[in-house]
Amino acid sequence: MAKQLNSAVQVKKSPPNKDAPLKEDIRLLGRLLGDVLREQEGDAVFEVVETIRQTAVRFRRESDPQAGADLDKLLKKLTRDQTNSVVRAFSYFSHLANIAEDQHHNRRRRAHLLAGSAPQAGSVAHALSKLDDAGVSGATVRNFLKDALISPVLTAHPTEVQRKSILDAEREIARLLAERDRPLTAKELRDNTELLRGRIATLWQTRMLRYTKLTVADEIENALSYYRITFLRELPALYDDIEGEIATQFPTRARQGSANAELAPFVQMGSWIGGDRDGNPNVNASTMQRALTRQSTTIFDFYLEEVHALGAELSVSTLMVSVNQELLALAESSPDTSDHRSDEPYRRALIGIYARLASTARELGATNILRQEVGAAAHYATPQEFTQELQIVEDSLRAHHGSALIKPRLATLKRASEIFGFHLASLDMRQSSDVHERVLTELFAQAQVEAAYDKLSEEQKIELLLAELAKPRLLYSPYIDYSDETVSELSILRAAGEMRQRYGARSIRNYIISHTETVSDLLEVLLLQQETGLLRPDAKGGKDTGTLEVMVIPLFETIPDLRRAAAIMEQFMALPPVTRLIAKQGKLQEVMLGYSDSNKDGGFLTSNWELYKAEIQLVRVFDRAGVKLRLFHGRGGTVGRGGGPSYQAILAQPPGTVNGQIRLTEQGEIIASKFSNPEIGRRNLELLVAATLEASLMPNNADAKQSKKLGEFEELMDGLSERAYQSYRNLVYETPGFTDYFFAATPIAEIAELNIGSRPASRKATRRIEDLRAIPWGFSWGQCRLLLPGWYGFGSAIESWLQEGKDSKLKAQKLATLRAMYKEWPFFATLLSNMDMVLSKTDLAVASRYAGLVTDRKLRNSIFKRIVDEHERTSNILSAITGAKDRLSGNPLLARSIKNRFAYLDPLNHLQVELIKRHRSVTAAGRVTEERVKRGIHLSINGIAAGLRNTG
């Protein structure tokens, strides 16, 4: 690393190729990191880092068996302090390489725009151009966006390894790096370099890990930082971009006047942090209240700062221009009576708006208004009142030669008020169906309605639940003592109603039911809402179902659940009271699909296929019922958990499943990867919009012949999926000793000890794979560089199908069919593209060192050989179908990124293995592991996650 880190900085010239600036940035950051390492830790540690790097490169690139032995000797000789310094050095190099790559993506995108090239795929401009070419009108696009909802939902999960302090320092490094792209004097360049060195030194001296368990409150604050960094400004700015692109692509609409052409707030943020109770005993009514109070405070801080700045900017005098009467009235109602501003009605009006905002913020729980208002004012009853007053300011400016004054700040502020309201993001509630059943079993028994509800058949449960929903009286009595669980669950639902009153109807509007397996699972939550006032009976006392405040949303997760999803929803929506409730929801119903658990349950190919089939079946059921379907995709960071590029994933959805309605989770370190840089964040938001437009509005021109071929592809996928399912299940659930192998050959036990999430890694205190959460399951396979959930079973499935029979001609025909599927079917192409990426990050040589942690040699050799053989089969089959011998041949930028960074990532894996050995040998002897060893393991986990990027 020393040679790499000490490469001289050169003034940027015209690069010989487009990636030269990226290499230059990485070289610069590496050199500065080397300077800091030498200064902080000394020459000896610096030289050790370089020796380890060179040996790891030999192990990777030269297949030198001696390199493995040399590496072992090097690592065993390290002192504990040296070990942690080496781990930190390689970890921070991964972090800095990520920053350089993000900056390069921004640089290339700007270069593309400056060159006036055709819009890039994934941009709204590209999507609108495609729609225009397909004959879709501007009016159709506008009307579509009026009713659309695109909602990224931030979630906290136990693979989030970034501390906010680290993110803040890295954001400043990114800013300084971007600054170097503009012309700088020699002095400015030196100053910039010294500032970068200082920020990297700050990183080195900042604690990378948390030494106390992360709380839900911490998770809330971490998530809110991304709003301040990206969402508060970039989301309104994206709306402006979309408005401009629509006006450009469909100019006839633009002539009608921009004031009447504003888009509805169809992109809205969601959150699970503070409301997701499934498996997390730390989430309750108090955490929900805290989440919404902190969310509300964050958006009010933004509004107050922007209104104050706007007041300073709008120094417009009535001695120069006229204003609307409504604006004058707003100014007159302001508590500002200063003679100095008697001719400045905009300032006076905004001082009044500021006072009302401050009053509202205090009313909703804010305790620290940084800038005192001029005088008292009534609070806003709704966010719409705030928006309306901003509209008065805008209308007056527009009517009196002030249109140019709207865009710099007022337009963004007003757009933000429409998007974020007073709640910032909709907070979802989530709980397991098992908990609902236990609560209702107790309520029924205490009310002497049914002694053993949980023992009833499904038909009996449905009958009883429908009967109770039709009755005006409650099961709950304030004069009976209930279990802590029942008290907590009911208090959460009551608190939800109170919060909706305080923060607005959009603050809480969804209730997710984990492990939905039956219709009664849905009806139970309707009844619990009735018990707590969220489902109110008809005010007139008639037979109407009443009003449901929070939509009940099933989450289908396992393979069996996905297969039952359509039948469950068909039966549920056909129930008369449910039909009436859905009608009051605008004939819209959401269904959530779980990618993580279905993958852990059935493997990569089967999970993807069962999700695809479930979506098709749900579309048919919803079409028959006359109800619009909104799918909520529970995607994780890894490909094994539904990750991969969002744009391609949305376009690969079955026809009719997007339809302008889509929600999807953003989880773990993927949030940092996507949204810690404002420009990258806006690009990721734009990708969601562009993909939704294309997937929803592009005409489906498939003729009968194409439809028949698609049917044949789907029939073949059914058979391949079953083969892959058997292969995966046989390894993971049917092989004796596999659980022991997994717990020994991956750092799952050490991950469970990390202070990186408020939620336990397992749902139950067992070592069963079934009880392990899907997130640490996938995360562990990523750490040991096998990424098994993203590919295992595919090779066996295809190979066994191809080898049926001995006719070589038939085998060639079958392979031709697979190649046609890859070329003509977006679902299959995206599947293979994601698997290609996973295989490119898989490293069997590194994984073999983790396998060495399994003390049972026979078990180790048996299982690892099966994994290696399947990897070889899968790689060969993938190449045969795509025609590409090398991984990522279609994505050379990512291929180069992986090649460049893995020489620095490999040492972290080798160090992690050595540290795990030390840790486990000490604990096996009944002693307590030294804290520095644990810290080293946790640091390596952080660095590997940063290096792989999409591992959680």
Helices and strands as residue ranges (DSSP letters): H 2-5, H 20-41, H 43-61, H 65-77, H 80-114, H 124-133, H 138-147, E 149-155, H 164-179, H 186-205, H 216-226, I 227-231, H 232-249, H 251-254, G 258-260, E 270-271, H 285-313, H 325-332, G 339-341, H 345-363, H 383-399, G 403-405, I 406-410, H 411-420, E 426-427, E 429-432, H 433-446, G 453-455, H 458-469, H 484-503, E 510-514, H 519-531, E 535-536, E 547-548, E 551-556, H 559-574, H 576-584, E 588-594, H 595-602, H 604-625, E 628-634, G 639-641, H 646-651, E 661-667, H 669-675, H 678-697, H 704-732, H 738-745, H 748-753, G 769-771, H 774-783, G 788-790, H 794-802, H 808-824, H 826-841, H 844-851, H 857-882, H 892-924, H 931-948
